[in-house]
């Protein structure tokens, strides 16, 4: 039975962002293990509402099984760095496949978009993923394909997301530089 803490019920099985505590890390995670942890920083986004700065927090955690849970929250910033309000939110899973460098990324957003990416670890600290399947609700943003590049450079997590609509070419959508919190 779980105990209540501060009015919230704790789950009987924990996940963790630290390889030194919590459940043992699955060997299947070696291709994505450097992502494990919490990251925070700023980035630049482009879209129908125009280009803008954003702040971001990302958490990659595990519960001992062969995947990383992914949670990302962003907030829109003014040019002066003041918080305007919430922006893009995503959650999903990074799943190494085949015991090698192949990786799948499943991402959902409250905008009604579900993206399934496939790709591979290009090095021990960089990943390139391309959409394999996109599904969207009728009012979700139109996206026909996307590419995500992630890399850890000098200790920082950097990424770029490019998306296309219809037959248009890929266009930069979001990029950021995030520092590890833990």
Secondary structure, DSSP 8 states (H G I E B T S, - for coil): ---EETTEE--SS--BS-TTSSS---GGGGGTGGG-EEEEEEEEE-STT--EEEEEEEEEEB-SSS-EEEEEEEEEE-TTS-EEEEEEEEEEEEEEETTTTEEEEEEEETTSEEEEEEEEEEETTEEEEEEEEEEE-TTS---SEEEEEEEEETTEEEEEEEEE-TT---EEEEEEEEEE--
